[in-house]
Each structure stands twice: as structure tokens, then as C-alpha cells.
Amino acid sequence: MEKSPVLKNKKIGFIGGGNMAEAIIKGLLSSSIIKASNIFVSEPNKRRQTFLTSEYKIKVLKNNLDLSKKSDVLIVAVKPQIMWEVLSDIADHVDSKKLVVSVAAGYPISQIEKALKKGKKKKLCVVRTMPNTPSVVLEGVTAITAGKGVSKPDLKISHEIFQAVGRTVEVPEEQIDAVTGLSGSGPAYIFMIIEALSDAGVKMGLSRDVANELTIQTVLGSALLVRETGTSPGELKNRVTSPGGTTIAGLHALEKGSLRATLMNAVEKATLRSKELAE
Ligand SMILES: NC(=O)c1ccc[n+]([C@@H]2O[C@H](COP(=O)([O-])OP(=O)(O)OC[C@H]3O[C@@H](n4cnc5c(N)ncnc54)[C@H](OP(=O)(O)O)[C@@H]3O)[C@@H](O)[C@H]2O)c1
């Protein structure tokens, strides 16, 4: 694959080498847009350190300060509870030349900038993102929101990083809670739907293995059909629903169970909860 013109010679440092950082590292390396020698991580857990070096051949640095000095792009991938402490520690080594990308859920750009400024006046280049767990299998979707100081090339770098683990969209920061309610929490909704459909197959006499295989491929295939045909889900549904047939009987049961209102309620509740937690 062609090397990325934007990311190619950048040094990327991950603060925190947990699940999300690993997913991004894996995606970046498998899409060949950056060399392992240009990826650094700082991680306190010894077992994780050994795993990350042996599995991905990337360099583990002893502390966040060394990592910050070395990196052009800093991806902050620690839990939101320790964001303030981690950011204030590296603040003196972060200026507008360094792109800071946060994946922390519910942590606003204003807080990131406040922690990095430590009361001083300086320009910063901060991007906030909301990825989701399918990033681990390189099928994630990440919403990106840029702070005031972010240039077009830096925004492009942010997209390239997350496109290595799936797709990206750009939203204003006030929509990040809605993103959390839809694609952030969304995998759990779909897991529940997959589990329920598989249970239904078993109830109707199929083995668990067969029911799982049928369900997973039906969900995956239907999503791909919507994506690849560009046809609306409503139209695709109509095409497989013949008068007086099996599908309309099933759809009627879904309507009686208020499937659509239930899913809309789920996204609404999760969005409101995300807002509450951020406050
Ligand atoms: N996982 C997801 O699907 C997902 C989705 C969207 C957003 N996020 C966000 O991504 C961030 C990371 O989540 P995660 O699931 O990857 O968590 P995680 O697996 O717990 O990773 C965080 C890593 O940071 C390390 N760490 C702790 N203190 C540190 C410090 N002072 N300096 C450097 N590293 C430190 C932790 O080590 P120890 O284990 O030793 O503490 C851990 O390995 C969170 O802010 C989360 O909100 C995650």
C-alpha cells in the first residue's frame, strides 16, 4: 500500500498502551501508513510493555515526558479520570507544533487545553475523538472534533490515524454526546440484537452454532448491502417484503414490540447520560 504523505515521517506517541491504543497501533501498522520505528508508547504496566514491544516491535518509553518530547503527534489514550494529571505533567513540553489527539470519553477540549496551558497563554493544537470498539477488528467508526488551533494538515493526520482502524466522521463538539449514544454505545445494542436473534433461532429448533452463524452473517451482510448499494434501508426492506409473506409477518411482530421507538429511546437515553457524565 502507498505510504501516507502526511503521516509518513511523523513520530506518533501513545500515552497509555491499553485496548484503544493497541487497536490504533495495530491498524496503523497493518495499513502500512507508518513504520513501527515511528511509533512510541508510554505505559506503566510491565506486562503490557513486554507484550507491545514483542507483538508490534514498537518502542516503549519509560515515562510520558520522554514520550512527549519525542513525538510529533501525541495520542492520549488513558482513562478520563487521570487525564488531568497526565496532561498537566506533560504541559511544559506541549506547544502548537504538537498535535494532541484525545480518545478519552466525555473529556472536553476546553479541559484538555486548560490542563496543557497551566494558566499560561499559548496556542495549542487539540483534537478530540470518539472511537468505538470495532476498531479492534479495524471496522470502527470515529467521530473527530477539532479545537480552534487545529490546521487542515493536522486534521488530515487525525483522519488518517483513525481511518487505519475503520471510518471517520467530523462533528462539532456539541454533538459528541450524540455520537457516544449512537456509535459509542451502539456496538452493545447490536450485540444484544445478535444475541436475541440467535436465541430466537435456537427457540425455533436450530443448533446454537447454526443460529449464531446465520445471525452474524445476516447482520454483517445487511449492513454491507446498505453501504454498497447506497439504497435506503427502508427501500431494501420493502424489496424483501412480499404481500402476505413471511417477512411482513415478522415485521408486524417487530412493530408490535416497538423496535424502532425502543432503539430511538436507547440512543436518546445514552446521549443524555453522556451529557450528565461530562458535567
Ligand atoms: N475501549 C473503547 O472501546 C473505547 C472507546 C472510546 C473511547 N475510549 C477511551 O479510550 C481511553 C482508553 O481506554 P481503554 O479502553 O484503552 O483503557 P485501558 O485498556 O485501561 O488503557 C489505558 C492504559 O493506560 C495506562 N495508564 C494508566 N496510567 C497511566 C499513566 N499515568 N501514563 C500512561 N499510561 C497510563 C493503563 O495502565 P494500567 O492498566 O496499569 O493502569 C492502561 O494500560 C479512555 O479514555 C476511554 O474513554 C475507549
The ligand as an ORCA input file, in Angstrom:
! r2SCAN-3c Opt
* xyz 0 1
  N     -12.096      0.853     24.684
  C     -13.011      1.505     23.966
  O     -13.812      0.950     23.238
  C     -13.052      2.997     23.945
  C     -13.945      3.649     23.092
  C     -13.951      5.044     23.061
  C     -13.087      5.753     23.868
  N     -12.255      5.083     24.723
  C     -11.370      5.874     25.582
  O     -10.038      5.429     25.414
  C      -9.322      5.654     26.623
  C      -8.547      4.397     26.954
  O      -9.491      3.343     27.109
  P      -9.023      1.834     27.059
  O     -10.231      1.027     26.940
  O      -7.919      1.674     26.081
  O      -8.450      1.703     28.567
  P      -7.290      0.763     29.102
  O      -7.239     -0.510     28.334
  O      -7.419      0.716     30.586
  O      -5.959      1.588     28.716
  C      -5.429      2.648     29.453
  C      -3.937      2.343     29.654
  O      -3.305      3.483     30.203
  C      -2.367      3.032     31.184
  N      -2.053      4.093     32.124
  C      -2.559      4.302     33.384
  N      -1.985      5.391     33.938
  C      -1.121      5.889     33.010
  C      -0.237      6.992     33.001
  N      -0.145      7.841     34.037
  N       0.513      7.197     31.901
  C       0.429      6.388     30.826
  N      -0.391      5.312     30.801
  C      -1.159      5.069     31.861
  C      -3.110      1.879     31.828
  O      -2.207      1.070     32.552
  P      -2.760      0.275     33.865
  O      -3.674     -0.770     33.326
  O      -1.549     -0.245     34.500
  O      -3.489      1.313     34.689
  C      -3.701      1.185     30.623
  O      -2.804      0.261     30.048
  C     -10.341      6.037     27.688
  O     -10.241      7.416     27.955
  C     -11.672      5.711     27.052
  O     -12.665      6.629     27.472
  C     -12.197      3.734     24.764
*
